[in-house]
């Protein structure tokens, strides 16, 4: 299973729990899986419990270091500004995401965290990986709630 497939699996599980279906995985520079998680904002009553933040925290524990040099954050939706900043602070080497988020994204849209000179670490960013599948999952989730 690829890391993006793992992130999509986590997103599906989050949706089944009633969370916004966003999933994330973190792989080390050598490709091994360090962590995976999905949104847990509702369950934890914590607005910072985004899939990316949870996966990055667990990856740092697994790696035994607060910095994840060379690691890749895989996420089903373009990270928001908070999650983009977290990726910068954890110093991941790459952020790979599925669907673009013109409303709340923080890398290609909105705050564009990595484009600011104040950003202390800028990872490589790759968007649109499994975009249609990730986007469809989110659209279906929100349509079911309207």
C-alpha positions in Angstrom: 0.0 0.0 0.0 1.4 3.4 -0.9 1.6 6.2 1.7 -1.2 8.1 -0.1 -3.4 5.0 0.0 -2.8 4.8 3.7 -3.8 8.5 4.1 -6.9 7.8 2.1 -7.7 4.8 4.3 -7.3 7.1 7.4 -9.6 9.7 5.8 -12.3 7.1 5.2 -12.0 5.9 8.8 -12.3 9.5 10.0 -15.4 10.1 8.0 -17.0 6.9 9.5 -16.3 8.4 12.9 -18.1 11.6 12.0 -14.9 13.6 11.5 -14.1 15.6 8.3 -12.5 12.8 6.2 -8.9 13.9 6.1 -6.1 11.4 6.6 -2.3 11.7 6.8 0.7 9.5 6.9 4.4 10.3 7.5 7.2 8.3 5.9 10.9 8.5 6.8 13.5 9.3 4.2 14.0 5.6 3.6 10.3 5.2 2.8 9.3 3.3 6.0 6.0 4.4 7.6 6.5 6.4 10.8 2.9 7.2 11.6 -0.7 7.6 10.3 -3.8 9.2 11.6 -7.1 10.9 10.6 -8.9 13.9 11.9 -9.9 13.6 15.5 -11.2 17.2 16.1 -14.7 16.1 17.2 -13.6 13.1 19.3 -11.0 15.1 21.2 -12.9 18.3 21.2 -9.7 19.8 20.0 -9.5 22.1 17.0 -5.8 21.4 16.6 -6.4 17.6 16.3 -6.0 17.7 12.5 -4.7 14.5 10.8 -1.4 16.2 9.9 -0.6 17.4 13.4 -1.4 14.1 15.0 0.6 12.2 12.4 3.6 14.5 12.7 3.6 14.3 16.5 3.5 10.5 16.4 6.2 10.4 13.7 8.5 12.5 15.9 8.0 10.1 18.7 8.7 7.1 16.4 11.8 8.8 14.9 13.0 9.9 18.4 13.6 13.4 17.2 11.6 16.6 17.0 12.8 17.2 13.5 11.8 15.0 10.6 14.5 15.8 8.1 13.9 13.9 4.9 10.5 12.7 5.9 7.4 13.1 3.8 4.0 14.2 5.1 1.2 12.6 2.9 -2.2 14.1 3.4 -5.5 13.9 1.5 -6.2 17.6 1.5 -4.0 20.7 1.0 -2.8 21.5 4.6 -4.4 24.5 6.3 -2.1 27.3 7.5 -1.8 25.6 11.0 -0.8 22.3 9.5 1.6 23.9 6.9 3.3 25.7 9.8 3.5 22.5 11.7 5.2 20.7 8.7 7.7 23.6 8.7 8.4 23.4 12.4 8.9 19.6 12.2 11.1 20.3 9.2 9.7 17.6 6.9 11.4 17.4 3.6 8.3 17.1 1.5 4.5 17.6 1.7 2.4 15.6 -0.7 -1.3 16.2 -0.8 -4.4 15.1 -2.7 -7.2 17.6 -3.2 -6.5 21.4 -3.4 -8.4 23.5 -0.9 -9.1 27.0 -2.3 -11.2 27.9 0.8 -8.9 26.8 3.6 -5.6 25.7 2.1 -2.4 27.1 3.5 0.2 26.1 0.9 -1.1 26.8 -2.6 -4.0 29.0 -1.4 -4.8 31.4 1.4 -1.9 32.0 3.7 0.7 30.3 1.5 2.8 29.7 4.6 5.8 28.4 2.7 6.1 31.5 0.5 6.7 33.9 3.4 10.3 35.0 4.2 9.5 34.3 7.9 9.0 30.6 7.2 12.0 29.0 8.8 11.9 25.8 6.8 10.3 25.3 3.3 9.6 21.7 2.3 9.1 20.6 -1.3 5.3 20.6 -2.0 3.5 18.2 -4.4 -0.2 18.7 -4.9 -2.9 16.8 -6.7 -1.9 13.2 -5.9 -5.1 11.1 -6.0 -6.9 14.4 -6.1 -10.2 13.2 -7.6 -10.6 10.4 -5.0 -9.7 12.7 -2.1 -11.9 15.5 -3.3 -14.9 13.1 -3.9 -14.6 11.8 -0.4 -14.9 15.3 1.0 -17.7 16.4 -1.3 -19.7 13.3 -0.4 -19.2 13.8 3.3 -20.4 17.4 3.2 -23.3 16.7 0.8 -24.6 14.1 3.2 -24.7 16.7 6.0 -26.6 19.3 4.0 
